[in-house]
């Protein structure tokens, strides 16, 4: 058996060397199909499918509140307390709030990402520190000595993995925190975090935390009881939210509870894009399989005479089938190895293309399970491609060989139908994939046409947080830092203007609040309008290139002692003063009964895309920075040259005013714009690449099948031309049948694309409250796409058909009939 296997391998390699074109096409086709699927499946497997690295992670859920309009928001502290007291579906309920700190005293100031958590937070996740311990009941209270847990990465980069770190002090926002532990490597909850501190340290008894109507960024984390299903917990939380709405209508009217698994929350932003890509590479693999099957069938038909002669000389059918299977296995193994190499290359590209803050990105690799899947897929395809053509190829007997001596093989009706069906399927798969790529291309075109309302060119941005005792509740010092910093930056060569603001366009609002309009009916509390309030320095509109439509912008005269004023966006002016001039009107931020001052509208500016590029424009209110205390701000600097070249000088200017303030999120505005549309952009690039591969494979398949058909009908073509048929008649004969098959594939592909896009639009449009669709500006069933794509694919198929059809017209009748 070993000897026979050795001879089979030698013979297979000799046959492949004899037909290098066939071998290369099969290997490349398999490599593209298997490699692309391996890479995307590895990505999807690591990010979406693999369980989270927590014990029994399927029982972990995250809960937030929702508004009447189903928009997601954080949990009120008092509602959170009632949830913990009333819910029976969970073992424990904890809380987490995202915060940040300025770390000083360790060299260069750093901005750390932090989380304020309840004492039971780590118990719920089932994670313990690698060094030290978690928080005690006494530490999770206001007014006690602050303690903190730090991440493994912070421990390594700032403290050199000091084993005696427990008990040392960190100066966070100017306050000494005692380090009580170090978390394990790669531990994170929803985002990469440097520091964890007890939530109780923020809960000052007289603070706004204890107003049930205030939502201060708190999320609830819980672990389901053993045997409790997620839908049961969802039902209970909706009932509790309804009870609280009845008990506290002033603050809870219209509020609901939104319960999701932690796994869903972690991958919610990237799941739609990855699922679309996984479907796309699935079509690429199907097309590759169809191509290889067609090529194998065609080659087996050509070798029918060889098989018949070998059987006539005494070869057994089992021996011949094993020989053909060995050839297929060699091809499949070569394709599998090449596919793994292609997969590694493509996976590296996907990781490089993904944003650095993408969840679970560090887990992405070609795992053993993925490699096993690739190997199994290779073996299955080898058996399919070997057995399918091997069985009919070995049925040729001696009489058939003598009857067909000297003439081309003729395909039987069953084999012809099989060829036709595979060709139609190939066209259909390619059209579905090309439709998806075109939809994403159209989406990117629509995104490019969006007017963001500002100029993103030559704009350098960064973030600074005036945290700590030096600036806390001290508007005078904050104003002095802003004034001195802007004066220093504006004096730099190459700087046109500079400004501070709390919220940048595209990045989203940092400060949303309800408000009331003077001399207009005040709705009930749950229906009060909400706007993005954005404190900004006077030169903000000039720096960002935002157009003034009416009135005036802020000046230095709009200080803390001056009359309180605001500027509103065009959308807000049209909504509340549609037929009158809003200049001189007044509004008040907060609840109707709040003591906040009435503010006069002094200007109207153009709408700006605030919450991403494709979101609706919100109501937007600008406040003078000097009249609104804010410590966490963005700096925007408009430069005359490349903004990145000004980074070092701008940072030096800020540190000359206060060397203890870290600067972070340093990016150009163009870069922020690109990050905002990254899911659509990545989907467009990858889908287009896969679609081009699909078109290439489909074209090769069409060309191969039609060429084989012409070879099979060489004698018939010769007879027709000998009897007087013109070249155009022969060419039309080939094209007519070929294009009928192409049109059948286009029709089936249109049906498939129509069905899939309708299903996907429903799946991907809403992952949860606040989630946005992958498509923008077009419908999933876009008329232009469904017209252009079939025409384009038909033209490509026509070119692929014309080449063998033209070859058919060059057949010499004498040569075709020589052996008859």
VOGU-3710 file (C-alpha; in Angstrom, 3 decimals, decimal comma):
1> xxxxxxxxxx> 0,000/0,000/0,000  2,852/2,356/0,810  4,462/1,580/-2,524  1,196/2,262/-4,371  0,752/5,505/-2,460  4,279/6,571/-3,342  3,659/5,832/-7,020  0,329/7,672/-6,880  2,024/10,750/-5,454  4,783/10,668/-8,072
11> xxxxxxxxxx> 2,266/10,211/-10,870  0,077/13,042/-9,469  2,994/15,451/-9,320  4,035/14,455/-12,848  0,506/15,090/-14,152  0,374/18,475/-12,410  3,724/19,448/-13,928  2,336/18,426/-17,295  -0,661/20,769/-16,765  0,821/23,695/-14,800
21> xxxxxxxxxx> -1,936/26,083/-15,849  -4,661/23,872/-14,412  -2,667/23,258/-11,206  -1,911/26,947/-10,640  -5,501/28,040/-11,194  -6,834/25,427/-8,759  -4,246/26,199/-6,077  -4,732/29,961/-6,376  -8,499/29,590/-6,317  -8,400/27,430/-3,210
31> xxxxxxxxxx> -5,852/29,723/-1,555  -8,052/32,771/-2,072  -11,192/31,036/-0,843  -9,655/29,257/2,148  -7,292/32,104/3,067  -9,967/34,791/3,105  -12,307/32,589/5,135  -9,565/31,639/7,581  -8,687/35,281/8,242  -12,236/36,560/8,629
41> xxxxxxxxxx> -13,349/33,542/10,645  -10,362/34,017/12,974  -11,363/37,634/13,468  -15,031/36,847/14,044  -14,186/33,883/16,255  -11,940/35,954/18,538  -14,112/39,074/18,703  -17,689/37,753/18,590  -17,913/33,987/19,074  -15,389/33,180/21,782
51> xxxxxxxxxx> -16,763/33,501/25,332  -15,533/36,452/27,350  -12,579/35,672/29,667  -14,758/35,529/32,772  -16,097/32,445/34,596  -19,524/31,469/33,234  -19,566/34,697/31,207  -22,897/33,855/29,544  -24,644/34,860/32,801  -23,168/38,373/32,870
61> xxxxxxxxxx> -25,519/41,194/31,828  -25,340/44,983/31,575  -28,369/47,175/32,342  -29,084/50,803/31,497  -32,149/53,013/31,364  -33,992/54,144/28,251  -36,032/57,234/27,468  -39,505/57,304/26,003  -37,899/57,414/22,565  -35,905/54,222/23,341
71> xxxxxxxxxx> -32,628/56,129/23,562  -30,147/54,534/25,944  -28,937/56,505/28,967  -27,110/55,846/32,217  -28,853/54,740/35,405  -29,975/57,154/38,086  -28,289/56,272/41,396  -31,602/56,041/43,280  -33,161/53,913/40,531  -30,050/51,728/40,661
81> xxxxxxxxxx> -30,583/51,253/44,423  -34,208/50,226/43,799  -33,114/47,778/41,099  -30,764/46,097/43,573  -33,475/45,891/46,215  -36,289/44,575/43,994  -34,725/42,388/41,288  -34,816/38,624/41,948  -33,301/37,333/38,710  -29,720/38,105/39,681
91> xxxxxxxxxx> -27,199/36,814/42,171  -25,662/40,280/42,501  -26,006/43,708/40,908  -23,060/46,096/40,833  -22,331/49,429/39,257  -19,581/51,006/37,152  -18,949/54,563/35,985  -16,269/55,584/33,482  -13,919/58,265/34,851  -10,412/59,537/34,149
101> xxxxxxxxxx> -7,485/60,772/36,205  -4,378/62,898/35,850  -1,389/60,899/37,103  1,501/63,022/38,328  4,648/62,352/40,299  5,915/59,536/38,033  7,714/61,631/35,407  5,708/62,886/32,431  2,071/63,549/33,403  -0,308/60,882/32,118
111> xxxxxxxxxx> -4,026/60,768/31,517  -5,383/57,489/32,869  -8,642/55,804/31,915  -10,461/54,804/35,075  -13,603/53,147/36,337  -15,417/53,905/39,577  -16,958/50,593/40,678  -19,022/49,179/43,508  -17,369/46,862/46,000  -18,882/43,707/44,439
121> xxxxxxxxxx> -17,864/44,587/40,859  -14,949/42,136/40,663  -16,893/39,383/42,444  -19,619/39,601/39,817  -17,052/39,243/37,036  -15,327/36,435/38,920  -11,876/38,056/38,705  -9,319/38,579/41,448  -6,128/40,673/41,434  -2,799/39,021/40,674
131> xxxxxxxxxx> -1,381/41,057/43,565  -3,213/42,394/46,608  -6,980/42,431/47,098  -10,212/44,147/46,025  -12,180/46,837/47,872  -13,759/46,346/51,298  -17,138/47,626/52,493  -15,470/50,445/54,424  -13,441/51,595/51,394  -16,577/51,944/49,245
141> xxxxxxxxxx> -17,775/55,015/51,149  -17,490/58,759/50,794  -14,908/60,552/52,908  -12,573/57,624/53,662  -8,918/57,404/52,553  -9,030/56,722/48,769  -7,748/53,382/47,472  -7,195/52,069/43,954  -6,469/48,972/41,907  -4,204/49,378/38,883
151> xxxxxxxxxx> -3,902/47,479/35,599  -1,020/45,188/34,732  0,016/47,489/31,852  0,187/50,577/34,126  2,129/48,535/36,686  4,684/47,590/34,035  5,099/50,902/32,184  5,068/53,280/35,161  6,352/51,158/38,040  8,614/48,629/36,349
161> xxxxxxxxxx> 6,534/45,686/37,654  7,616/46,532/41,202  6,514/43,541/43,365  6,165/45,896/46,348  3,632/48,165/44,605  0,846/47,254/47,064  0,708/49,925/49,734  2,406/52,606/47,628  0,663/55,857/46,713  -0,538/57,276/43,378
171> xxxxxxxxxx> -1,212/60,964/42,950  -4,422/61,032/40,920  -5,911/64,467/40,249  -3,659/65,769/43,002  -5,012/63,300/45,597  -3,013/60,416/47,111  -4,586/57,012/46,395  -3,244/53,884/48,111  -2,633/50,987/45,716  -4,259/47,846/47,146
181> xxxxxxxxxx> -3,787/45,505/44,179  -2,798/44,839/40,566  -5,287/43,252/38,167  -4,300/40,318/35,907  -2,789/40,926/32,453  -5,285/41,836/29,687  -8,153/42,267/32,139  -10,617/44,885/30,931  -14,310/45,672/31,184  -15,787/47,238/27,996
191> xxxxxxxxxx> -12,654/49,346/27,465  -8,972/49,356/28,332  -8,674/50,694/31,872  -5,699/51,819/33,967  -7,233/52,428/37,402  -10,250/51,223/39,393  -11,505/53,180/42,419  -14,512/52,687/44,749  -17,701/54,330/43,460  -18,586/55,409/47,001
201> xxxxxxxxxx> -15,818/58,011/46,931  -17,909/60,077/44,480  -21,194/59,843/46,421  -21,121/63,015/48,501  -24,442/63,085/50,400  -25,409/66,586/49,233  -24,400/66,056/45,588  -26,592/65,766/42,504  -26,114/61,985/42,637  -29,074/61,769/45,026
211> xxxxxxxxxx> -31,507/63,492/42,668  -33,484/60,675/41,038  -33,746/62,671/37,828  -29,965/62,970/37,381  -28,099/60,395/35,341  -24,381/60,590/36,101  -22,945/57,934/33,795  -23,674/54,862/35,933  -24,196/51,414/34,374  -25,393/48,308/36,163
221> xxxxxxxxxx> -23,520/45,002/35,917  -25,211/41,823/37,123  -24,857/38,037/37,154  -27,957/35,987/36,401  -28,989/33,350/38,892  -28,269/29,784/37,862  -31,048/28,616/35,537  -32,480/32,106/34,910  -32,779/33,081/31,245  -31,966/36,513/29,888
231> xxxxxxxxxx> -35,508/37,078/28,601  -36,872/36,352/32,104  -34,546/38,991/33,569  -35,555/41,444/30,820  -39,227/40,973/31,656  -38,608/41,509/35,372  -36,536/44,675/34,781  -39,259/46,137/32,537  -41,792/45,474/35,299  -39,575/47,180/37,901
241> xxxxxxxxxx> -39,087/50,165/35,590  -42,872/50,413/35,163  -43,335/50,332/38,957  -40,764/53,122/39,429  -42,467/55,160/36,721  -45,731/55,021/38,678  -44,052/55,777/42,001  -41,877/58,646/40,714  -43,628/60,151/37,673  -41,766/63,466/37,943
251> xxxxxxxxxx> -38,370/61,860/37,245  -39,170/58,443/35,748  -42,004/59,155/33,333  -41,226/57,379/30,071  -38,118/55,667/31,448  -37,534/51,971/30,849  -34,821/49,375/31,517  -32,585/47,883/28,841  -30,961/44,525/29,647  -28,327/42,884/27,433
261> xxxxxxxxxx> -25,718/40,195/27,804  -22,210/41,513/28,397  -21,068/39,655/25,273  -23,568/41,616/23,169  -22,506/44,943/24,674  -18,806/44,285/24,062  -19,208/43,500/20,350  -22,255/45,622/19,508  -20,295/48,246/17,561  -18,297/45,838/15,386
271> xxxxxxxxxx> -20,738/42,944/15,066  -22,637/44,219/11,982  -19,465/44,843/9,971  -17,904/41,488/10,872  -21,085/39,538/10,087  -21,331/41,190/6,679  -17,689/40,370/5,950  -18,156/36,781/7,098  -21,071/36,390/4,709  -18,997/37,937/1,921
281> xxxxxxxxxx> -16,065/35,547/2,296  -18,538/32,695/2,467  -19,642/33,609/-1,060  -15,996/33,832/-2,145  -15,428/30,298/-0,867  -18,561/29,037/-2,631  -17,399/30,576/-5,899  -13,946/29,079/-5,410  -15,448/25,638/-4,796  -17,656/25,905/-7,868
291> xxxxxxxxxx> -14,672/26,980/-9,949  -12,512/24,088/-8,834  -15,376/21,647/-9,304  -15,940/22,896/-12,864  -12,232/22,660/-13,680  -12,010/19,174/-12,198  -15,050/17,984/-14,127  -13,722/19,446/-17,364  -10,324/17,835/-16,859  -11,934/14,492/-16,031
301> xxxxxxxxxx> -13,988/14,663/-19,249  -10,834/15,288/-21,276  -9,192/12,273/-19,605  -12,057/9,847/-20,313  -10,153/8,177/-23,105  -7,090/7,784/-20,875  -9,217/6,173/-18,133  -10,850/3,784/-20,647  -7,522/2,658/-22,094  -6,047/2,097/-18,607
311> xxxxxxxxxx> -9,093/0,015/-17,606  -8,855/-1,921/-20,873  -5,245/-2,711/-19,996  -6,274/-4,185/-16,648  -6,489/-1,313/-14,173  -9,243/-1,678/-11,607  -11,778/1,093/-11,039  -10,820/1,362/-7,357  -7,168/1,850/-8,322  -8,018/4,597/-10,833
321> xxxxxxxxxx> -10,319/6,378/-8,391  -7,581/6,310/-5,773  -5,205/7,802/-8,310  -7,623/10,619/-9,137  -8,322/11,200/-5,441  -4,594/11,447/-4,782  -4,260/14,116/-7,461  -7,165/16,045/-5,929  -5,709/15,646/-2,441  -2,327/17,007/-3,552
331> xxxxxxxxxx> -4,042/20,023/-5,093  -6,197/20,549/-2,015  -3,219/20,329/0,350  -1,234/22,791/-1,758  -4,247/25,091/-1,790  -4,696/24,665/1,967  -1,065/25,559/2,719  -1,247/28,548/0,410  -4,587/29,460/2,009  -3,047/29,533/5,480
341> xxxxxxxxxx> -0,312/31,866/4,183  -2,909/34,103/2,527  -4,965/33,981/5,726  -2,017/35,111/7,858  -1,287/37,977/5,494  -4,920/39,064/5,348  -5,349/38,744/9,121  -2,344/40,998/9,679  -3,937/43,543/7,359  -7,250/43,345/9,212
351> xxxxxxxxxx> -5,542/43,909/12,575  -3,622/46,883/11,168  -6,825/48,340/9,719  -8,841/47,929/12,933  -8,936/50,828/15,427  -6,649/50,441/18,440  -9,619/50,577/20,837  -11,512/47,795/19,099  -12,771/45,290/21,707  -10,833/42,023/22,066
361> xxxxxxxxxx> -8,388/42,975/19,308  -5,508/41,476/21,285  -7,265/38,088/21,169  -7,220/37,941/17,358  -4,859/35,285/16,011  -4,861/32,154/13,883  -5,901/29,784/16,631  -5,606/26,023/16,601  -9,354/25,677/16,135  -9,246/27,882/13,043
371> xxxxxxxxxx> -6,331/25,908/11,611  -8,221/22,679/12,297  -11,236/24,127/10,518  -9,057/25,052/7,532  -7,529/21,576/7,411  -10,936/19,911/7,592  -12,265/22,203/4,886  -9,285/21,352/2,682  -9,823/17,620/3,128  -13,554/17,858/2,439
381> xxxxxxxxxx> -13,027/19,889/-0,713  -10,344/17,449/-1,874  -12,761/14,533/-1,510  -15,527/16,408/-3,279  -13,304/17,517/-6,129  -11,846/14,044/-6,395  -14,890/11,796/-6,069  -17,296/13,831/-8,182  -15,300/13,660/-11,406  -13,605/10,342/-10,555
391> xxxxxxxxxx> -16,748/8,185/-10,647  -17,945/9,062/-14,175  -14,361/9,212/-15,452  -13,775/5,571/-14,539  -16,994/4,339/-16,162  -15,485/4,617/-19,645  -15,039/1,157/-21,104  -12,960/-0,333/-23,930  -15,772/-0,111/-26,512  -16,247/3,585/-25,714
401> xxxxxxxxxx> -12,568/4,185/-26,214  -12,621/2,560/-29,669  -15,831/4,392/-30,637  -14,340/7,751/-29,559  -10,844/7,169/-30,927  -9,558/10,243/-32,623  -12,487/12,486/-31,736  -13,201/14,784/-28,851  -15,200/13,571/-25,922  -18,802/14,527/-25,811
411> xxxxxxxxxx> -20,485/15,472/-22,586  -23,612/13,609/-21,679  -26,826/15,420/-20,748  -26,298/14,859/-16,986  -22,777/16,265/-17,045  -23,856/19,167/-19,245  -26,642/20,038/-16,784  -24,138/19,840/-13,933  -21,800/22,221/-15,744  -24,640/24,604/-16,495
421> xxxxxxxxxx> -25,901/24,541/-12,909  -22,460/25,274/-11,490  -21,977/28,157/-13,914  -25,353/29,672/-13,016  -24,589/29,319/-9,297  -21,205/31,001/-9,771  -22,771/34,005/-11,480  -25,463/34,248/-8,800  -22,951/34,170/-5,929  -20,768/36,788/-7,607
431> xxxxxxxxxx> -23,738/39,094/-8,152  -24,794/38,909/-4,499  -21,288/39,809/-3,350  -20,913/42,585/-5,915  -24,251/44,005/-4,793  -23,034/44,244/-1,196  -19,801/45,934/-2,277  -21,704/48,421/-4,418  -24,079/49,252/-1,576  -21,110/50,054/0,682
441> xxxxxxxxxx> -19,470/52,098/-2,075  -22,677/54,061/-2,509  -22,785/54,536/1,273  -19,274/55,996/1,282  -20,233/58,290/-1,592  -23,246/59,515/0,387  -21,074/60,014/3,472  -18,612/62,055/1,408  -21,481/64,326/0,323  -22,466/65,110/3,920
451> xxxxxxxxxx> -21,748/68,680/4,954  -20,299/68,404/8,496  -20,852/72,125/9,068  -17,183/72,889/9,763  -13,744/72,739/8,110  -11,721/69,712/9,161  -8,545/70,635/7,265  -5,471/72,122/9,007  -7,013/71,478/12,402  -5,060/69,992/15,315
461> xxxxxxxxxx> -7,014/68,812/18,354  -6,115/67,420/21,763  -7,686/67,008/25,158  -6,759/68,498/28,519  -8,373/67,968/31,925  -7,867/70,534/34,688  -8,408/68,037/37,487  -7,288/68,187/41,088  -7,524/70,553/44,046  -5,790/73,324/42,106
471> xxxxxxxxxx> -8,726/73,690/39,701  -11,693/71,975/41,398  -14,627/74,373/41,733  -12,309/77,270/40,909  -13,600/79,060/37,836  -11,055/81,862/38,241  -8,068/79,511/37,924  -9,671/77,600/35,059  -10,328/80,840/33,200  -6,762/82,001/33,835
481> xxxxxxxxxx> -5,327/78,746/32,439  -7,526/78,993/29,341  -6,629/82,659/28,754  -2,877/82,183/29,211  -2,774/78,968/27,163  -4,629/80,463/24,204  -2,450/83,604/24,255  0,727/81,479/24,205  -0,537/79,183/21,439  -1,759/82,033/19,232
491> xxxxxxxxxx> 1,706/83,599/19,404  3,281/80,489/17,830  4,410/80,818/14,197  2,017/78,988/11,852  -1,031/79,222/14,148  -4,055/81,043/12,736  -6,399/80,667/15,709  -7,073/78,480/18,746  -10,003/77,763/21,048  -11,184/75,571/23,893
501> xxxxxxxxxx> -14,463/73,653/23,809  -16,128/70,940/25,846  -17,404/68,948/22,831  -15,817/68,591/19,410  -17,828/67,951/16,243  -18,087/64,283/15,261  -16,879/63,158/18,719  -20,298/63,504/20,352  -21,769/65,668/23,061  -20,059/65,684/26,455
511> xxxxxxxxxx> -22,911/67,537/28,113  -26,588/66,945/27,351  -29,352/68,640/29,315  -33,055/69,447/29,247  -34,138/73,078/28,929  -37,208/75,296/28,842  -38,083/78,210/26,538  -39,339/81,468/27,992  -42,939/82,380/27,070  -43,592/78,958/25,551
521> xxxxxxxxxx> -45,690/76,125/27,052  -43,659/73,879/29,381  -44,295/70,166/28,675  -44,382/67,523/31,377  -41,005/66,571/32,775  -40,587/63,381/30,728  -41,220/65,295/27,474  -38,908/68,242/28,068  -36,630/68,858/25,066  -32,960/68,001/25,430
531> xxxxxxxxxx> -29,978/69,642/23,751  -26,218/69,287/23,607  -24,794/72,156/25,671  -21,299/73,079/24,581  -19,238/75,685/26,487  -16,707/77,236/24,077  -14,201/80,073/24,044  -14,791/83,150/21,811  -12,650/82,073/18,828  -14,218/78,619/18,618
541> xxxxxxxxxx> -16,444/79,338/15,608  -13,610/80,982/13,676  -11,217/78,135/14,499  -13,669/75,400/13,462  -14,943/77,278/10,407  -18,576/77,241/11,589  -20,712/79,799/9,730  -22,576/82,518/11,634  -26,084/82,848/10,163  -27,548/85,531/12,384
551> xxxxxxxxxx> -26,558/87,718/15,322  -23,018/87,613/16,738  -20,515/85,175/18,235  -18,997/85,284/21,720  -16,404/87,904/22,641  -14,094/88,398/25,603  -16,766/90,699/27,047  -19,002/87,656/27,675  -17,280/86,928/30,976  -18,465/85,471/34,246
561> xxxxxxxxxx> -19,894/88,795/35,436  -21,564/89,676/32,122  -25,200/88,889/31,211  -25,645/85,172/30,474  -25,942/84,448/26,749  -26,094/81,481/24,329  -25,749/80,740/20,634  -27,988/78,087/19,078  -27,778/76,020/15,921  -30,053/76,351/12,906
571> xxxxxxxxxx> -32,064/73,211/13,721  -32,986/74,581/17,137  -33,950/77,976/15,717  -36,282/76,359/13,166  -37,877/74,085/15,735  -38,709/76,621/18,452  -38,936/79,876/16,494  -39,923/78,768/12,987  -41,505/82,037/11,885  -39,680/84,594/13,995
581> xxxxxxxxxx> -36,229/85,874/14,822  -34,716/83,937/17,774  -32,263/86,731/18,599  -33,210/88,176/21,974  -35,266/85,106/23,025  -34,382/83,380/26,275  -34,007/79,800/27,494  -33,027/78,136/30,743  -30,957/74,992/31,125  -32,284/72,289/33,450
591> xxxxxxxxxx> -35,676/71,538/34,976  -38,348/74,260/35,039  -37,941/74,669/38,790  -34,129/74,891/38,679  -32,340/78,046/39,780  -30,143/78,247/36,682  -30,221/81,680/34,986  -32,184/82,627/31,906  -29,825/82,980/28,925  -30,402/85,293/25,969
601> xxxxxxxxxx> -29,923/84,019/22,411  -27,362/86,275/20,710  -26,619/84,260/17,575  -27,545/81,396/15,253  -24,854/79,256/13,592  -24,941/76,551/10,943  -25,697/72,974/11,970  -22,681/70,828/12,832  -22,468/67,027/12,737  -21,928/66,428/16,424
611> xxxxxxxxxx> -22,625/62,738/17,121  -20,790/61,145/14,222  -21,101/61,825/10,515  -24,296/59,946/9,738  -26,363/60,784/12,810  -29,165/63,333/12,786  -28,215/66,851/13,834  -29,186/67,372/17,497  -30,391/70,539/19,176  -27,175/72,376/19,961
621> xxxxxxxxxx> -26,581/75,203/22,446  -23,232/76,981/22,798  -22,319/78,685/26,082  -19,455/81,125/26,757  -16,692/79,119/28,418  -16,150/81,902/30,961  -19,775/81,572/32,103  -19,799/77,788/32,456  -17,418/75,887/34,704  -15,805/72,970/32,918
631> xxxxxxxxxx> -12,476/71,279/33,574  -12,401/68,613/30,842  -11,944/70,261/27,456  -10,706/69,898/23,915  -8,210/72,302/22,397  -8,609/73,077/18,683  -5,787/74,806/16,807  -6,062/75,932/13,171  -2,668/75,924/11,493  -1,291/77,318/8,240
641> xxxxxxxxxx> 0,697/74,152/7,463  0,438/70,458/8,293  -1,215/70,339/11,735  0,784/67,286/12,835  4,011/69,304/12,480  2,686/71,728/15,124  1,986/69,073/17,767  5,219/69,413/19,734  5,168/73,227/19,811  1,506/73,365/20,898
651> xxxxxxxxxx> 2,120/70,839/23,691  5,174/72,791/24,840  3,096/75,973/24,947  0,468/74,327/27,167  3,069/72,833/29,494  4,692/76,255/29,837  1,449/77,359/31,525  0,982/74,215/33,651  3,533/71,385/33,358  1,416/68,990/35,463
661> xxxxxxxxxx> -1,486/68,685/33,026  -1,285/65,683/30,638  -2,321/66,129/27,017  -4,027/63,170/25,364  -6,136/62,158/22,336  -3,828/64,241/20,150  -5,254/63,933/16,634  -5,978/65,996/13,577  -9,639/66,668/12,856  -9,298/64,789/9,567
671> xxxxxxxxxx> -8,202/61,738/11,544  -11,215/62,027/13,860  -13,446/62,290/10,793  -11,962/59,113/9,304  -12,341/57,229/12,607  -16,024/58,173/12,699  -16,708/56,392/9,409  -14,278/53,523/9,965  -16,923/50,732/10,024  -18,366/51,818/6,682
681> xxxxxxxxxx> -14,924/52,449/5,194  -13,524/49,074/6,308  -16,620/47,259/5,040  -16,380/49,036/1,681  -12,672/48,229/1,205  -12,969/44,574/2,168  -16,250/43,945/0,379  -14,880/45,571/-2,770  -11,742/43,426/-2,565  -13,811/40,267/-2,095
691> xxxxxxxxxx> -16,154/41,300/-4,914  -13,220/41,812/-7,291  -11,904/38,372/-6,365  -15,381/36,945/-6,934  -15,658/38,590/-10,362  -12,197/37,320/-11,284  -13,049/33,779/-10,195  -16,423/33,900/-11,926  -14,833/35,193/-15,133  -12,248/32,418/-15,046
701> xxxxxxxxxx> -15,026/29,930/-14,428  -17,099/31,201/-17,331  -14,090/31,251/-19,609  -13,063/27,740/-18,573  -16,516/26,221/-18,997  -17,200/27,881/-22,347  -13,714/26,968/-23,605  -14,292/23,373/-22,578  -17,642/23,431/-24,358  -15,996/24,699/-27,523
711> xxxxxxxxxx> -13,397/21,914/-27,349  -16,165/19,345/-26,869  -18,011/20,690/-29,922  -14,964/21,050/-32,204  -16,240/18,374/-34,608  -19,727/19,935/-34,654  -18,292/23,407/-35,363  -16,155/21,979/-38,150  -19,150/20,291/-39,736  -21,224/23,482/-39,557
721> xxxxxxxxxx> -18,493/25,560/-41,160  -17,847/22,877/-43,794  -21,560/23,014/-44,682  -21,403/26,775/-45,170  -22,002/28,340/-41,728  -20,504/31,827/-41,413  -18,161/32,849/-38,589  -20,780/35,144/-37,073  -23,254/32,255/-37,041  -20,833/30,048/-35,121
731> xxxxxxxxxx> -19,981/32,869/-32,723  -23,665/33,583/-32,108  -24,263/29,864/-31,506  -21,688/29,876/-28,690  -22,678/33,258/-27,238  -26,412/32,596/-27,266  -26,259/29,535/-25,045  -23,567/31,017/-22,808  -25,378/34,304/-22,229  -28,628/32,464/-21,509
741> xxxxxxxxxx> -26,826/30,762/-18,636  -25,358/34,089/-17,538  -28,789/35,719/-17,554  -30,183/32,832/-15,513  -27,392/33,363/-12,968  -28,040/37,125/-12,923  -31,745/36,553/-12,309  -31,124/34,134/-9,443  -28,444/36,443/-8,058  -30,861/39,370/-8,068
751> xxxxxxxxxx> -33,393/37,316/-6,132  -30,714/36,291/-3,650  -29,338/39,831/-3,296  -32,826/41,253/-2,828  -33,633/38,727/-0,118  -30,313/39,003/1,693  -30,189/42,794/1,726  -33,721/42,959/3,109  -32,820/40,504/5,868  -29,512/42,216/6,653
761> xxxxxxxxxx> -31,065/45,674/6,766  -33,364/44,438/9,513  -30,575/42,647/11,378  -27,997/45,420/11,225  -30,042/48,598/11,443  -30,561/48,351/15,195  -28,288/46,340/17,466  -29,729/48,259/20,393  -30,844/51,736/21,402  -28,541/54,347/19,977
771> xxxxxxxxxx> -26,911/52,011/17,434  -26,645/53,198/13,852  -27,089/51,308/10,561  -24,165/50,205/8,440  -25,804/51,697/5,342  -26,357/55,427/5,076  -28,259/57,570/2,605  -29,571/54,606/0,597  -32,019/51,758/1,014  -30,875/48,168/1,227
781> xxxxxxxxxx> -32,791/47,661/-2,033  -31,152/50,567/-3,846  -32,513/50,920/-7,440  -29,240/52,226/-8,879  -27,278/49,343/-7,349  -29,758/46,737/-8,568  -29,501/48,142/-12,107  -25,773/48,848/-12,384  -24,517/45,606/-10,817  -26,338/43,152/-13,153
791> xxxxxxxxxx> -25,317/45,209/-16,191  -21,680/45,328/-15,076  -21,525/41,626/-14,299  -23,235/40,780/-17,601  -20,651/42,814/-19,517  -17,803/41,049/-17,719  -19,422/37,694/-18,474  -19,895/38,702/-22,121  -16,184/39,436/-22,454  -15,365/36,083/-20,832
801> xxxxxxxxxx> -17,723/34,348/-23,312  -16,452/36,202/-26,368  -12,901/34,891/-26,093  -13,725/31,165/-26,515  -16,553/32,037/-28,953  -14,079/33,898/-31,170  -11,741/30,891/-30,941  -14,593/28,708/-32,205  -14,820/30,820/-35,371  -11,129/30,088/-36,113
811> xxxxxxxxxx> -11,639/26,300/-36,295  -10,356/24,861/-39,581  -13,009/22,431/-40,899  -10,290/20,193/-42,425  -8,495/19,891/-39,096  -11,759/19,258/-37,247  -12,753/16,463/-39,671  -9,282/14,997/-40,251  -9,726/12,075/-37,881  -13,397/11,389/-38,721
//
